[in-house]
Amino acid sequence: MEQKIHQGRNVKRFREMLGIKQEALAFDLGEEWNQKKVSILEQKEVVEDALLQKISEVMKIPVEAFQNFDEEAAINIISNTFNNHDHSSPQFASVINNSPSFHPLDKMVELYERIIQQQKEMIEKLEKLIQDK
């Protein structure tokens, strides 16, 4: 049974990982956006490509992350990789053959670094807003 990728849920997952509130994402997306509209967006299984591109630019996350991220598959790959110390076993070989060409841990570190950078940028924006008042 093929599991479908839920793009709206992926937007929500990455938004939460980055510590961004729905109101803040709505603000960054433009005047026609509000918290309720972001909430509805996160419930959509498929999000329009142009909107995904805009969200990608705002959150500084590749569009492909929203289109392809499968949390269950990622957890299985990471779990099998770290729980199996016998790297010659068939189970480990199958994880390697079915996994992307990058190491999931490297991508997690990259995402963490991006989260830290975005938090620094958010603090700078807030400090500037406070100074301007």
N, C-alpha and C positions, 0 to 999 in steps of 0.2 A: 504494500500500500504506500503510494507516494504521498509524502507530507508536503503541503503547500507552505510557502514562505508567507508570513503575514507581515507585510511591509509597515503597516501602521504600528503594529506591536514592536517592530524593530526600531521605529522612530522613537517610541516611548522608552524602550530599553536603553538606547544610546543617550537619549536626553537625560534619563535618570542617572546613568553612569557618569555623565558629565556634570551632574548636579544642577541642571538647568530646570527651572520651574516652567510650567506651561505658559504662564503670563510673560516670562522673559522671552521664550521662543516666539510667542505671538508678537511681541514688540519688535523683535528682530526681523520677522517675516513681513511686517508692513502694517499700515494703518487699518486695512480691512480685516486684520486678524485680531482675535481675542482668545481668552483662555478656553471658552466653550468650543470655539471652532477648532482649536488644537486638540481638545479632548475627542471631538468627533473624528478628526483626521486619524488619531491614534487607534481608532476602532476599525478603520478601513483595511480590508485585506490587501487591496491593490491601490497604490497612490500614483497619481498622474506623474509622468516622467518630468515634466517641467517643474512641478512642485517639489518632487524629490531632489531635483538639481538645486533648487533654491534652499531647501533644508540642508542639503549637503554643504553648500557654501557657508550658510550661517553657522552650522555646527562643526565645520571643518572635518567632516567625515566623508569618505568616498561614497558615491551613490551606490556602488556595488555592495557596500555593507548593508544598506537598507534592503536591497533587492535579493541578497543571497544569504544573509546570516540566518543560520538555523541553530538556535540555542541548544537543542537536544543533541544534534550532531557534534557541536563543538564540545559539549560536556563529555560525550562519549569518547571523542578523540583524546581530550586531555586526560580523562580518567584512565583510559586504557594505556596511555603513554606513561603516566606517572605511577600507576599501580602495578605495572608489569615490569619487573626488573630483569627478566630473562629476555633480552632483546633478540634472541634467535628463535623465539617461539613463533608459530604460525599466526597467533593472534596479533602479535606486535607487527609482523610483516604485513598483515592485512590493514592495520591502522596506517602504516606508512604508505602503502599503495593507494589507500582511499583518501588520504589527507591531501590538502593543498600543497603547493610547492614551497610554502613557507612554514615555519614552525609556529604553532599557535601561541606559545609562550612569548615569542618575539613580538607578535602582534598585540598581545595583552600589554607588554611593556610599552610598546609604541602608543597604544591607546591611553595608558596611564600617564605617559609623558604629555600627551595631547590634553588630557583632562587637567593636569597641573597648569599647563600653559594657558588654557582657557580660563581657569580660575584666577590666574594672575591678571589676565586681560580684563576680566569682569571686575576685579578689585580696582584696577586702574580706572575703568569707566565710572565706577561708583564714586571713587575719590574725586574724579573730575566733576561729576555731577554735584557733589557736595561743595566743592570749591566754587563752582559757578553760581551757587545760590546765595 
